[in-house]
Amino acid sequence: MVLQTNVVAGMVEPDAFRGTQPLKKASAITITRGDIMNRDTGTAPDSYRTCPTSGTGPFAFAMETVTAAQAKTNIQAITYPTEVYVTADGAIEPGAFVMTATATAGQVIAWTGNTATNRICGIYRGHPGEADGGVATTAAADGDVIKIRFIPDTSPVTGA
């Protein structure tokens, strides 16, 4: 089995990829591929943005980079459960739930176990190449590109 270890945030596992869909994006918003996004109810109509440090779900996963200067009104995104590569904003133990970061918008941290379950956006699966063919999963550190099982809607996890 060939292990994929040369990955960047914004990539997806091909065996789980079913395609993308366009989501609305307000004109003054920059979104980077690999960001966790959420809906911005302060825009009319509601559009998606890089999930802020206090952002809650439901979530989407950015599949392209779109700058504020571009005239694009949509961004291609994933809105279904699948495995994606994101950036860790701190230490995360293998198998832990991850939530939207509290310090860096669009990134993930280990779920703090508090009542903010509507911020869970996935489960940490490992670094590139780990948990694929017998390679042990190790803890993530700040700035690592990691694979998560992306969960756009936390209700299946929390029962809410």
Secondary structure, 3 states (H helix, E strand, C coil): CCCCCCCCCCCECCCCCCCCEEEECCCCCCECCCCEEEEECCCCCCEEEECCCCCCCCEEEECCCECCCCCCCEEEEECCCEEEEEEECCCECCCCEEEECCCCCCCEEECCCCCCHHHEEEEEEECCCCCCCCCCCCCECCCCEEEEEECCCCHHHHCC
